[in-house]
């Protein structure tokens, strides 16, 4: 935590220091927004939802064609961001060449952060004939262990800087809802008071999530808490109404008007504060009781008398009839008992453990935002916020550090037929993680030296190794050159060609070269196959390496544990093109998917054996999602056709994707560069690109 002696203090004693340090961390982030190395977002996919279906959907096809002809250049595009929300918010605050800074531009924030240190976040992966149980990815595990390393104190240290950045993103009239339960809720309330101010607190909302949770030693815990704050006193809020039952109507509106036959309740016409007398028809001029005034103007009183909405009690006091029919329903208060958590039988369930019901977000979004306004969810999870915001005509941004969550959200939004959206990731994530681990003075060469050491390579002399990223492994009569690529770039064909040249020429030449990379161009498998060089090996540096260094406390402890994994790759049949008037039909068919490094996946031995069985028998069953870009520009993958497991609109098999895609796109003269991208059930991506000649050319 960084505060000497804190472990001996109570949580209440630690809290001021936690909040102060959280504010300082946020301030450092804000100060870095203008810097040359500010955090950015990389667009991994521009998604035009167009899932594969069995029946021809002419309307959907025409909509897609129209969007493609327009180029999809909307002023705003919704965003699904994979990565740590602290870095995502820093990038949103900084802005980029496509979107200016969103500081003060977000109208509503809803967050549902994890709030149970003992929760089980394992993922079940159903494959044909087997079910695997995957532990969280290593990045998720370390994010989670950071959150709970010192219990509630570290949780508060995690949430504080994030709340500060959220306040920076909020518009002056914006609101935030923080969804928690008894584990940490009341501690977070204190932090919220510090960040937003006690005067900005609006409600503590109690949501009954289930009927009963019996416990023999205490009352059952069946509710969550939502804390509702605003950025200022001038905030947007629209009351929400729900229908009354017949029993509630009779109870609240007990009287029936003789002239109209409508049910009503009697309501006083006076309120506190001095006021003038009013004329009440035949009763003449009446003064309000001392210290009060008549609520209605003279014109409204005259109209009320005319339509029999005002009556007089036996002492002659005027009151008005509030008819049940004139009220939308029952105004929602701060106890929400009218819907509960998602059940296993729910139609909206997406098989996500902490999924929240759409009615919960409908209520929040309807109350605290208007159509066209911007909604942010920093813990996207199952995607309920984005799905509801989309349906209610709001713009949205959602983020999550879990790959399974991002895959679920992407599929859910495609299933819903959402407007085109961006799937983005944190740019230079490893560099940012390195700075947080090794200090702001860290240099990439320092990190390369650590990677070389963990691989078992000795660094080359400084004169031949100016970037400090080259090493050697010598033994058994063989010399291997080891090249560590930069975490600030994607390893691709150019890097591999340079490594081959170094192997052949540097220091008299080497028998082999091994390239260790952090981030890869999705088509790296195709690049390796095209080079067809047996003396080249490409391996993945564990993405959680920096977190593990921090946890384990040194290189020596990690040397035997770190594995440098191989890459996965995708292959397809030759792509075909046929012309049809102003359009053309493109047909793509998957051939094979190879997962080369199952050892890198977080499975126990029993589950790994099940995985090998499926890999050998039916490798394409590992594909979770695949998409096609018929005009790939080499930079942004624009998917205009998608299929994914669970899409049964094209077949009745929820465990497999279809392996053939047919899509109609605007006719294009000359070659087309068709890109196919696949994501497997573990979140690994692979890509293949084919250049296809024009028919008849």
C-alpha positions as CSV (number, residue, x, y, z in Angstrom):
1,X,0.0,0.0,0.0
2,X,3.0,2.3,0.6
3,X,2.2,3.7,4.0
4,X,4.6,2.5,6.7
5,X,2.9,1.1,9.7
6,X,-0.5,1.2,8.2
7,X,-1.2,-2.5,8.7
8,X,-1.2,-1.8,12.5
9,X,-3.9,0.9,12.0
10,X,-7.6,0.4,11.8
11,X,-9.3,0.9,8.5
12,X,-10.8,4.1,9.8
13,X,-7.3,5.4,10.7
14,X,-6.0,4.4,7.2
15,X,-8.8,6.0,5.3
16,X,-7.6,9.6,5.1
17,X,-4.2,8.4,3.8
18,X,-5.9,6.1,1.3
19,X,-8.1,8.9,-0.1
20,X,-5.2,11.4,-0.2
21,X,-3.0,8.9,-2.1
22,X,-5.8,8.1,-4.5
23,X,-6.3,11.8,-5.2
24,X,-2.6,12.2,-5.8
25,X,-2.5,9.2,-8.2
26,X,-5.5,10.7,-10.1
27,X,-3.7,14.1,-10.2
28,X,-0.6,12.5,-11.6
29,X,-2.7,10.9,-14.3
30,X,-4.4,14.3,-15.1
31,X,-1.0,16.0,-15.3
32,X,0.2,13.5,-17.8
33,X,-2.7,14.0,-20.2
34,X,-0.8,16.7,-22.2
35,X,2.5,14.8,-22.3
36,X,4.1,13.2,-25.3
37,X,3.5,9.7,-23.8
38,X,-0.1,10.1,-22.8
39,X,-2.2,7.0,-22.9
40,X,-4.1,6.3,-26.1
41,X,-6.7,3.8,-27.4
42,X,-6.1,1.4,-30.3
43,X,-9.1,0.5,-32.4
44,X,-9.1,-3.3,-32.8
45,X,-12.3,-3.5,-34.7
46,X,-15.0,-1.3,-36.2
47,X,-18.1,-3.4,-35.8
48,X,-21.1,-3.0,-38.1
49,X,-23.5,-5.6,-36.5
50,X,-24.5,-8.0,-39.2
51,X,-24.7,-11.5,-37.8
52,X,-25.0,-14.5,-40.0
53,X,-28.7,-15.7,-40.4
54,X,-30.2,-18.6,-42.2
55,X,-33.1,-16.6,-43.8
56,X,-32.2,-13.8,-46.2
57,X,-32.8,-10.4,-44.5
58,X,-33.1,-7.9,-47.4
59,X,-33.7,-5.0,-45.0
60,X,-30.5,-5.8,-43.0
61,X,-28.5,-6.2,-46.2
62,X,-29.7,-2.8,-47.6
63,X,-28.9,-1.1,-44.3
64,X,-25.4,-2.6,-44.3
65,X,-24.8,-1.6,-47.9
66,X,-26.0,2.0,-47.2
67,X,-23.7,2.2,-44.2
68,X,-20.7,0.9,-46.2
69,X,-21.3,3.4,-49.0
70,X,-21.4,6.2,-46.5
71,X,-18.1,4.9,-45.1
72,X,-19.5,4.8,-41.5
73,X,-18.2,8.3,-40.9
74,X,-20.6,9.3,-38.1
75,X,-19.8,12.2,-35.8
76,X,-19.9,9.8,-32.8
77,X,-19.3,6.1,-32.6
78,X,-20.0,4.1,-29.4
79,X,-17.1,2.3,-27.8
80,X,-16.4,-1.0,-26.1
81,X,-12.9,-0.8,-24.5
82,X,-10.8,-3.8,-23.3
83,X,-8.4,-2.9,-20.5
84,X,-8.0,-1.3,-17.1
85,X,-10.6,1.4,-16.7
86,X,-8.1,3.7,-15.1
87,X,-6.0,3.8,-18.3
88,X,-9.2,3.8,-20.4
89,X,-10.5,6.9,-18.6
90,X,-7.0,8.6,-18.9
91,X,-7.2,8.0,-22.7
92,X,-10.8,9.4,-22.8
93,X,-9.7,12.5,-20.9
94,X,-6.7,13.0,-23.1
95,X,-8.6,12.6,-26.4
96,X,-7.0,11.7,-29.7
97,X,-7.1,12.7,-33.4
98,X,-10.5,11.1,-33.9
99,X,-12.3,12.2,-30.6
100,X,-11.6,15.3,-28.6
101,X,-11.2,15.0,-24.8
102,X,-14.3,13.9,-23.1
103,X,-13.6,15.9,-19.9
104,X,-16.9,17.2,-18.7
105,X,-18.8,15.5,-21.5
106,X,-20.2,12.4,-19.9
107,X,-23.8,12.8,-18.7
108,X,-24.3,9.6,-16.7
109,X,-21.9,7.1,-15.1
110,X,-23.0,3.7,-13.7
111,X,-20.5,1.4,-12.2
112,X,-20.9,-2.0,-10.7
113,X,-17.4,-2.8,-9.4
114,X,-16.6,-6.2,-7.9
115,X,-17.4,-6.0,-4.2
116,X,-16.9,-9.5,-2.8
117,X,-13.3,-10.6,-2.1
118,X,-14.3,-14.3,-2.1
119,X,-16.3,-14.3,-5.3
120,X,-15.5,-17.0,-7.8
121,X,-14.8,-15.6,-11.3
122,X,-13.9,-18.8,-13.1
123,X,-15.3,-19.1,-16.6
124,X,-17.0,-22.3,-17.8
125,X,-16.3,-23.0,-21.5
126,X,-18.7,-25.4,-23.2
127,X,-17.2,-27.2,-26.2
128,X,-18.8,-30.1,-28.1
129,X,-18.9,-33.1,-25.8
130,X,-16.9,-31.4,-22.9
131,X,-17.1,-28.5,-20.5
132,X,-13.9,-26.7,-19.4
133,X,-13.4,-24.6,-16.3
134,X,-11.0,-21.8,-17.0
135,X,-9.6,-19.8,-14.2
136,X,-9.4,-16.0,-14.8
137,X,-6.7,-14.9,-17.2
138,X,-3.5,-13.9,-15.5
139,X,-4.1,-10.2,-16.2
140,X,-7.5,-10.5,-14.6
141,X,-6.1,-12.5,-11.6
142,X,-3.5,-9.8,-10.9
143,X,-5.9,-7.0,-11.2
144,X,-8.2,-8.9,-8.8
145,X,-5.4,-9.7,-6.3
146,X,-4.3,-6.1,-6.4
147,X,-7.8,-5.0,-5.6
148,X,-8.0,-7.3,-2.5
149,X,-4.3,-7.8,-1.5
150,X,-4.9,-5.9,1.8
151,X,-8.6,-6.4,2.0
152,X,-10.9,-3.4,2.1
153,X,-8.0,-1.0,2.4
154,X,-6.6,-2.0,-1.0
155,X,-10.1,-2.0,-2.5
156,X,-10.5,1.6,-1.5
157,X,-7.1,2.4,-2.8
158,X,-8.2,0.9,-6.1
159,X,-11.5,2.7,-6.4
160,X,-10.5,6.2,-5.2
161,X,-8.4,7.4,-8.2
162,X,-11.0,5.9,-10.5
163,X,-13.8,7.9,-8.9
164,X,-11.7,11.1,-9.2
165,X,-11.3,10.5,-12.9
166,X,-15.0,9.8,-13.3
167,X,-15.8,13.1,-11.7
168,X,-13.5,14.8,-14.2
169,X,-15.4,13.1,-17.1
170,X,-18.8,14.0,-15.8
171,X,-20.7,17.0,-17.2
172,X,-21.7,19.7,-14.8
173,X,-25.3,18.4,-14.9
174,X,-24.1,14.8,-14.8
175,X,-24.8,12.0,-12.3
176,X,-23.1,8.8,-11.1
177,X,-24.6,5.7,-9.6
178,X,-22.3,3.3,-7.7
179,X,-23.6,-0.2,-7.2
180,X,-22.4,-2.0,-4.1
181,X,-23.5,-4.3,-1.3
182,X,-22.7,-4.7,2.4
183,X,-19.1,-5.9,1.8
184,X,-17.6,-2.4,1.1
185,X,-20.6,-0.1,0.5
186,X,-20.4,2.1,3.5
187,X,-16.7,2.6,3.2
188,X,-17.1,3.6,-0.4
189,X,-19.8,6.1,0.6
190,X,-17.2,8.0,2.7
191,X,-14.9,8.1,-0.3
192,X,-17.7,9.3,-2.5
193,X,-18.4,12.1,0.0
194,X,-14.8,13.1,-0.3
195,X,-14.6,13.0,-4.1
196,X,-18.0,14.5,-5.0
197,X,-18.9,16.3,-1.8
198,X,-21.5,15.5,0.8
199,X,-23.9,18.1,-0.7
200,X,-23.8,16.2,-4.0
201,X,-25.3,13.0,-2.4
202,X,-28.8,12.5,-3.6
203,X,-30.0,9.0,-2.7
204,X,-29.1,5.7,-1.1
205,X,-31.2,3.3,-3.2
206,X,-32.0,-0.1,-1.8
207,X,-32.6,-2.7,-4.5
208,X,-34.1,-6.0,-3.4
209,X,-32.4,-8.5,-5.7
210,X,-34.0,-11.7,-4.4
211,X,-36.9,-12.9,-2.2
212,X,-35.0,-14.8,0.4
213,X,-31.5,-15.9,1.4
214,X,-32.1,-17.6,4.7
215,X,-29.3,-17.8,7.2
216,X,-29.8,-19.4,10.6
217,X,-27.5,-16.9,12.4
218,X,-28.6,-13.6,10.9
219,X,-31.3,-11.9,8.8
220,X,-31.0,-12.9,5.1
221,X,-29.0,-10.4,2.9
222,X,-31.2,-9.8,-0.1
223,X,-30.5,-6.3,-1.2
224,X,-27.8,-4.2,-3.0
225,X,-27.2,-0.5,-2.5
226,X,-26.8,2.2,-5.1
227,X,-25.3,5.5,-4.1
228,X,-26.5,8.3,-6.4
229,X,-24.4,11.5,-6.6
230,X,-24.3,14.5,-8.9
231,X,-21.5,16.7,-10.0
232,X,-23.5,19.9,-9.1
233,X,-26.8,21.0,-7.8
234,X,-27.9,21.8,-11.4
235,X,-28.4,18.2,-12.5
236,X,-30.7,16.4,-14.9
237,X,-33.4,14.2,-13.4
238,X,-36.8,12.9,-14.6
239,X,-39.1,11.2,-12.1
240,X,-39.8,7.5,-13.0
241,X,-43.3,6.0,-12.6
242,X,-44.4,2.4,-12.4
243,X,-48.0,1.1,-12.8
244,X,-50.1,0.7,-9.6
245,X,-51.9,-2.5,-8.9
246,X,-55.7,-2.4,-8.5
247,X,-55.3,-2.8,-4.7
248,X,-52.8,0.0,-4.5
249,X,-55.1,2.3,-6.5
250,X,-58.1,1.6,-4.2
251,X,-55.9,2.2,-1.2
252,X,-54.3,5.4,-2.4
253,X,-57.5,6.8,-4.2
254,X,-60.3,5.7,-1.9
255,X,-63.1,8.0,-3.1
256,X,-65.3,8.0,-6.2
257,X,-66.5,11.3,-7.8
258,X,-70.3,11.3,-8.2
259,X,-70.2,13.4,-11.4
260,X,-67.4,11.6,-13.2
261,X,-67.3,8.2,-11.7
262,X,-63.5,8.5,-11.4
263,X,-61.5,7.3,-8.4
264,X,-59.7,10.2,-6.5
265,X,-58.0,11.2,-3.3
266,X,-58.5,14.4,-1.5
267,X,-55.5,16.8,-1.5
268,X,-55.0,20.1,0.4
269,X,-55.0,23.3,-1.7
270,X,-52.7,25.3,0.7
271,X,-49.0,25.2,1.3
272,X,-46.6,27.0,3.7
273,X,-45.9,30.7,3.1
274,X,-48.1,33.8,3.1
275,X,-50.5,34.3,0.1
276,X,-53.5,36.3,-1.1
277,X,-57.1,35.4,-0.9
278,X,-58.8,33.7,-4.0
279,X,-62.4,33.6,-5.2
280,X,-64.0,30.1,-5.0
281,X,-67.2,30.6,-7.1
282,X,-70.3,30.8,-5.0
283,X,-68.2,30.6,-1.8
284,X,-66.8,34.0,-2.6
285,X,-63.4,35.3,-1.5
286,X,-61.6,32.9,0.8
287,X,-58.3,33.7,2.6
288,X,-55.9,30.8,3.1
289,X,-55.2,29.6,6.7
290,X,-52.7,31.8,8.5
291,X,-49.1,31.3,7.4
292,X,-50.1,29.5,4.2
293,X,-51.0,30.3,0.6
294,X,-53.3,28.8,-2.1
295,X,-51.3,26.5,-4.3
296,X,-53.4,27.3,-7.4
297,X,-53.7,30.5,-9.4
298,X,-57.1,32.1,-9.8
299,X,-57.4,30.9,-13.4
300,X,-56.7,27.3,-12.4
301,X,-59.2,27.5,-9.5
302,X,-61.9,28.7,-11.9
303,X,-61.2,25.8,-14.2
304,X,-61.1,23.3,-11.3
305,X,-64.5,24.5,-10.2
306,X,-65.9,24.2,-13.7
307,X,-64.8,20.5,-14.2
308,X,-65.7,19.5,-10.6
309,X,-62.1,19.0,-9.5
310,X,-62.6,21.2,-6.4
311,X,-64.9,20.3,-3.6
312,X,-65.6,21.7,-0.1
313,X,-65.4,19.9,3.3
314,X,-68.3,20.4,5.8
315,X,-66.4,23.3,7.5
316,X,-66.2,24.9,4.0
317,X,-62.5,24.3,3.3
318,X,-61.7,23.8,-0.4
319,X,-59.7,20.7,-1.4
320,X,-59.0,19.3,-4.8
321,X,-59.7,15.8,-6.3
322,X,-56.5,14.2,-7.6
323,X,-57.8,11.6,-10.0
324,X,-56.0,8.3,-10.3
325,X,-56.3,8.6,-14.1
326,X,-54.4,11.9,-14.1
327,X,-51.2,10.4,-12.6
328,X,-48.8,8.3,-14.8
329,X,-48.5,5.7,-12.1
330,X,-46.7,5.4,-8.8
331,X,-43.6,7.5,-8.6
332,X,-40.5,5.4,-7.8
333,X,-38.9,6.1,-4.4
334,X,-35.6,4.9,-3.0
335,X,-36.8,1.3,-2.3
336,X,-36.8,-0.7,-5.5
337,X,-38.8,-3.9,-4.9
338,X,-40.5,-4.4,-8.3
339,X,-37.9,-6.5,-10.1
340,X,-35.1,-8.8,-9.0
341,X,-31.8,-10.3,-10.2
342,X,-31.5,-12.3,-13.4
343,X,-32.6,-15.9,-12.9
344,X,-31.4,-19.0,-14.8
345,X,-34.8,-19.0,-16.7
346,X,-34.5,-15.3,-17.8
347,X,-34.7,-14.6,-21.5
348,X,-32.1,-11.9,-21.2
349,X,-29.4,-14.0,-19.4
350,X,-26.0,-14.2,-21.2
351,X,-24.4,-16.6,-18.8
352,X,-22.4,-14.0,-16.8
353,X,-22.3,-14.4,-13.1
354,X,-22.8,-10.8,-12.0
355,X,-25.2,-9.8,-14.8
356,X,-27.7,-7.1,-13.8
357,X,-31.3,-6.9,-15.1
358,X,-32.1,-4.5,-17.9
359,X,-34.9,-3.0,-15.8
360,X,-32.4,-1.8,-13.3
361,X,-30.4,0.1,-16.0
362,X,-33.6,1.3,-17.8
363,X,-34.6,3.0,-14.6
364,X,-31.3,4.7,-14.0
365,X,-30.7,5.8,-17.6
366,X,-34.3,7.0,-17.9
367,X,-34.1,9.0,-14.7
368,X,-30.7,10.6,-15.2
369,X,-30.1,11.1,-18.9
370,X,-31.9,12.2,-22.0
371,X,-31.9,10.8,-25.5
372,X,-28.6,11.4,-27.3
373,X,-26.7,11.9,-24.1
374,X,-23.5,10.0,-23.2
375,X,-23.5,7.1,-20.7
376,X,-20.3,5.5,-19.3
377,X,-19.9,2.1,-17.6
378,X,-16.4,1.5,-16.2
379,X,-17.1,-2.2,-15.3
380,X,-19.0,-3.3,-18.3
381,X,-19.4,-7.0,-17.3
382,X,-22.3,-8.5,-19.3
383,X,-23.0,-5.3,-21.2
384,X,-26.4,-4.5,-19.7
385,X,-25.6,-0.7,-19.6
386,X,-24.5,-0.5,-23.2
387,X,-27.4,-2.7,-24.4
388,X,-30.0,-0.6,-22.6
389,X,-28.4,2.7,-23.5
390,X,-28.4,1.6,-27.1
391,X,-32.1,0.7,-27.0
392,X,-33.0,4.0,-25.2
393,X,-31.2,6.1,-27.8
394,X,-28.2,7.2,-25.7
395,X,-24.6,7.2,-26.7
396,X,-22.4,4.9,-24.7
397,X,-18.9,3.8,-23.7
398,X,-18.3,0.6,-21.7
399,X,-15.0,-0.9,-20.5
400,X,-13.8,-4.1,-18.8
401,X,-10.5,-5.7,-18.0
402,X,-11.9,-9.2,-18.6
403,X,-11.6,-10.7,-22.1
404,X,-14.6,-13.0,-21.5
405,X,-16.7,-9.9,-20.5
406,X,-15.6,-8.1,-23.7
407,X,-16.5,-11.1,-25.9
408,X,-19.9,-11.4,-24.3
409,X,-20.6,-7.7,-24.7
410,X,-19.6,-7.7,-28.3
411,X,-21.8,-10.6,-29.1
412,X,-24.7,-9.2,-27.1
413,X,-24.6,-5.9,-29.0
414,X,-24.3,-7.6,-32.4
415,X,-27.2,-9.8,-31.4
416,X,-29.2,-6.7,-30.6
417,X,-28.5,-5.1,-33.9
418,X,-26.7,-2.1,-32.4
419,X,-25.4,0.8,-34.4
420,X,-21.8,0.4,-35.5
421,X,-19.4,0.6,-32.6
422,X,-15.7,0.5,-31.9
423,X,-13.9,-2.3,-30.1
424,X,-10.8,-0.7,-28.7
425,X,-7.9,-1.6,-26.4
426,X,-5.4,0.4,-24.3
427,X,-2.5,1.5,-26.5
428,X,1.0,0.7,-25.1
429,X,-0.5,-1.1,-22.1
430,X,2.7,-2.8,-21.2
431,X,4.6,0.5,-21.2
432,X,2.0,2.0,-18.8
433,X,2.2,-1.1,-16.6
434,X,6.0,-0.9,-16.6
435,X,6.0,2.7,-15.5
436,X,3.6,1.9,-12.7
437,X,5.8,-1.0,-11.6
438,X,9.3,0.4,-12.2
439,X,8.8,4.1,-11.9
440,X,8.3,7.0,-14.4
441,X,12.1,6.9,-15.2
442,X,11.8,3.4,-16.6
443,X,13.3,2.8,-20.0
444,X,12.2,0.1,-22.5
445,X,15.8,-1.2,-22.5
446,X,15.5,-2.0,-18.8
447,X,12.4,-4.1,-19.5
448,X,14.1,-5.9,-22.4
449,X,17.0,-6.9,-20.1
450,X,14.5,-8.5,-17.6
451,X,12.9,-10.4,-20.4
452,X,16.2,-11.7,-21.7
453,X,17.2,-12.8,-18.3
454,X,13.9,-14.7,-17.7
455,X,14.3,-16.4,-21.1
456,X,17.8,-17.5,-20.1
457,X,19.7,-15.3,-22.5
458,X,22.9,-13.3,-21.8
459,X,22.8,-9.7,-23.2
460,X,25.1,-9.0,-26.1
461,X,27.9,-6.4,-25.6
462,X,26.7,-2.8,-25.5
463,X,28.5,-1.8,-28.7
464,X,26.5,-4.4,-30.7
465,X,23.4,-3.9,-28.6
466,X,22.5,-0.2,-28.5
467,X,18.8,-0.8,-27.6
468,X,19.7,-3.4,-25.0
469,X,17.2,-5.9,-26.5
470,X,19.6,-8.5,-27.9
471,X,20.8,-11.6,-26.2
472,X,22.4,-15.0,-26.8
473,X,21.8,-18.6,-25.8
474,X,24.8,-20.8,-26.5
475,X,25.0,-24.6,-25.8
476,X,25.1,-28.0,-27.4
477,X,27.2,-26.7,-30.3
478,X,24.4,-24.2,-31.3
479,X,24.2,-20.4,-31.1
480,X,20.8,-18.7,-30.8
481,X,20.2,-15.0,-31.1
482,X,17.3,-13.7,-28.9
483,X,15.5,-10.5,-30.0
484,X,13.1,-8.7,-27.5
485,X,10.7,-6.5,-29.4
486,X,9.4,-3.2,-27.9
487,X,6.2,-3.3,-25.9
488,X,5.3,0.0,-27.5
489,X,4.7,-1.5,-31.0
490,X,3.1,-4.5,-32.7
491,X,5.5,-7.2,-33.8
492,X,5.0,-7.9,-37.5
493,X,6.7,-8.8,-40.8
494,X,9.1,-5.9,-40.6
495,X,10.4,-7.0,-37.2
496,X,10.8,-10.6,-38.3
497,X,12.8,-9.6,-41.5
498,X,15.1,-7.4,-39.4
499,X,15.6,-10.3,-36.9
500,X,16.5,-12.7,-39.8
501,X,19.0,-10.2,-41.1
502,X,20.6,-9.9,-37.7
503,X,20.7,-13.7,-37.4
504,X,22.6,-13.9,-40.7
505,X,25.0,-11.0,-40.3
506,X,25.5,-9.9,-36.6
507,X,28.7,-11.0,-35.0
508,X,29.5,-13.6,-37.7
509,X,26.0,-15.1,-37.9
510,X,23.9,-17.4,-35.7
511,X,22.2,-20.8,-36.0
512,X,18.8,-19.6,-35.0
513,X,16.9,-16.5,-34.0
514,X,14.1,-16.3,-31.4
515,X,11.8,-13.2,-31.4
516,X,10.1,-12.4,-28.2
517,X,7.1,-10.0,-28.6
518,X,4.5,-8.4,-26.4
519,X,1.8,-7.4,-28.9
520,X,1.4,-8.8,-32.4
521,X,-0.2,-7.9,-35.7
522,X,-3.2,-10.2,-35.9
523,X,-1.8,-11.6,-39.2
524,X,1.5,-12.6,-37.6
525,X,0.8,-16.3,-38.2
526,X,0.5,-15.7,-41.9
527,X,3.7,-13.7,-41.9
528,X,5.6,-16.5,-40.2
529,X,4.2,-19.1,-42.7
530,X,5.1,-16.8,-45.6
531,X,8.7,-16.5,-44.4
532,X,8.9,-20.4,-44.1
533,X,12.2,-20.3,-42.2
534,X,12.8,-23.2,-39.8
535,X,15.6,-21.2,-38.0
536,X,13.1,-18.6,-36.9
537,X,10.9,-19.0,-33.8
538,X,8.4,-16.4,-32.5
539,X,7.2,-16.5,-28.9
540,X,4.8,-14.5,-26.8
541,X,6.1,-12.7,-23.6
542,X,3.6,-13.3,-20.8
543,X,1.3,-10.3,-20.7
544,X,1.2,-10.3,-16.9
545,X,5.0,-10.4,-16.5
546,X,5.2,-7.0,-14.9
547,X,2.5,-7.7,-12.4
548,X,4.2,-11.0,-11.6
549,X,7.5,-9.3,-11.0
550,X,5.8,-6.9,-8.6
551,X,4.0,-9.8,-6.7
552,X,6.9,-12.3,-6.6
553,X,9.5,-9.8,-5.7
554,X,12.3,-10.6,-8.1
555,X,13.5,-12.3,-11.3
556,X,15.0,-15.4,-9.6
557,X,11.6,-16.5,-8.2
558,X,10.0,-16.2,-11.6
559,X,12.7,-17.9,-13.7
560,X,11.2,-21.4,-13.4
561,X,7.6,-20.2,-13.7
562,X,7.5,-18.0,-16.7
563,X,6.6,-19.6,-20.0
564,X,7.1,-18.0,-23.4
565,X,4.2,-19.3,-25.5
566,X,3.8,-20.0,-29.2
567,X,1.3,-18.2,-31.4
568,X,-2.0,-19.4,-32.8
569,X,-3.0,-19.1,-36.4
570,X,-6.0,-19.3,-38.7
571,X,-6.3,-20.6,-42.3
572,X,-9.1,-20.2,-44.9
573,X,-10.0,-21.5,-48.3
574,X,-9.5,-19.3,-51.4
575,X,-12.0,-16.4,-51.2
576,X,-14.4,-16.1,-54.2
577,X,-16.0,-12.9,-55.7
578,X,-19.0,-12.7,-58.0
579,X,-20.6,-9.6,-59.5
580,X,-24.3,-8.9,-59.3
581,X,-25.3,-5.4,-60.7
582,X,-24.0,-2.7,-58.5
583,X,-23.1,-5.2,-55.7
584,X,-21.0,-8.2,-55.4
585,X,-21.0,-11.4,-53.4
586,X,-18.0,-12.5,-51.4
587,X,-17.7,-16.1,-50.1
588,X,-15.3,-17.0,-47.3
589,X,-14.8,-20.4,-45.8
590,X,-12.7,-21.4,-42.7
591,X,-10.2,-24.2,-43.2
592,X,-8.4,-24.7,-39.9
593,X,-7.6,-23.1,-36.6
594,X,-4.5,-24.1,-34.7
595,X,-4.0,-23.3,-31.0
596,X,-0.3,-23.8,-30.7
597,X,0.2,-23.1,-27.0
598,X,-2.6,-24.6,-24.8
599,X,0.0,-24.7,-22.0
600,X,-0.3,-20.9,-21.7
601,X,-4.1,-21.1,-21.0
602,X,-5.0,-21.1,-17.3
603,X,-6.3,-24.7,-17.0
604,X,-5.6,-27.5,-14.7
605,X,-4.3,-30.8,-16.1
606,X,-7.7,-32.5,-16.4
607,X,-9.2,-29.6,-18.3
608,X,-6.1,-29.3,-20.5
609,X,-6.5,-33.0,-21.5
610,X,-10.2,-32.2,-22.5
611,X,-9.0,-29.3,-24.6
612,X,-6.4,-31.4,-26.4
613,X,-9.2,-33.9,-27.3
614,X,-11.3,-31.2,-29.0
615,X,-8.2,-29.6,-30.6
616,X,-7.3,-32.9,-32.3
617,X,-10.9,-33.9,-33.3
618,X,-12.5,-30.6,-34.3
619,X,-10.2,-27.5,-34.2
620,X,-12.7,-25.1,-35.6
621,X,-14.9,-25.8,-32.6
622,X,-12.5,-23.6,-30.6
623,X,-13.6,-20.5,-32.6
624,X,-15.8,-18.3,-30.4
625,X,-16.3,-15.4,-32.9
626,X,-15.2,-14.6,-36.4
627,X,-15.7,-11.7,-38.7
628,X,-15.0,-10.5,-42.2
629,X,-13.6,-7.2,-43.5
630,X,-14.0,-7.2,-47.4
631,X,-11.8,-4.0,-47.8
632,X,-9.1,-4.2,-45.2
633,X,-6.8,-1.2,-45.2
634,X,-4.1,-2.8,-43.0
635,X,-5.0,-0.5,-40.0
636,X,-8.6,-0.7,-38.8
637,X,-10.4,-4.0,-39.1
638,X,-14.0,-3.1,-40.2
639,X,-16.2,-6.2,-39.6
640,X,-19.3,-6.2,-41.7
641,X,-20.3,-9.8,-41.2
642,X,-20.0,-11.8,-37.9
643,X,-20.9,-15.2,-36.6
644,X,-20.3,-16.5,-33.0
645,X,-21.2,-19.4,-30.8
646,X,-24.6,-18.9,-29.4
647,X,-25.9,-17.4,-32.6
648,X,-28.7,-19.8,-33.5
649,X,-30.3,-17.6,-36.1
650,X,-28.4,-19.5,-38.7
651,X,-28.4,-23.0,-37.3
652,X,-29.5,-24.8,-34.2
653,X,-25.9,-25.4,-32.8
654,X,-25.0,-23.0,-30.0
655,X,-21.5,-24.6,-29.6
656,X,-20.2,-24.1,-33.1
657,X,-19.8,-21.2,-35.5
658,X,-20.8,-21.7,-39.1
659,X,-17.6,-22.1,-41.2
660,X,-18.8,-20.3,-44.4
661,X,-19.7,-16.7,-44.9
662,X,-21.5,-15.1,-47.8
663,X,-21.9,-11.3,-47.8
664,X,-23.2,-8.8,-50.3
665,X,-21.1,-5.6,-50.5
666,X,-20.9,-2.6,-52.9
667,X,-19.2,-3.5,-56.1
668,X,-15.5,-2.7,-56.2
669,X,-13.2,-2.4,-59.2
670,X,-9.8,-4.1,-59.0
671,X,-8.4,-6.2,-56.3
672,X,-10.0,-6.6,-52.9
673,X,-8.0,-7.2,-49.7
674,X,-10.2,-9.5,-47.6
675,X,-9.4,-9.9,-44.0
676,X,-10.8,-12.6,-41.7
677,X,-10.3,-12.4,-38.0
678,X,-11.2,-15.1,-35.5
679,X,-11.3,-15.1,-31.7
680,X,-11.1,-18.4,-29.9
681,X,-12.9,-19.4,-26.7
682,X,-10.0,-18.2,-24.6
683,X,-9.9,-14.7,-26.1
684,X,-6.8,-15.2,-28.4
685,X,-7.1,-13.5,-31.8
686,X,-5.8,-14.7,-35.2
687,X,-6.1,-13.1,-38.6
688,X,-5.6,-14.0,-42.2
689,X,-5.6,-11.7,-45.3
690,X,-6.2,-12.6,-48.9
691,X,-5.9,-10.4,-51.9
692,X,-8.6,-11.4,-54.4
693,X,-8.7,-10.4,-58.1
694,X,-11.7,-8.9,-59.7
695,X,-13.9,-11.5,-61.4
696,X,-12.9,-11.7,-65.1
697,X,-9.8,-9.7,-64.6
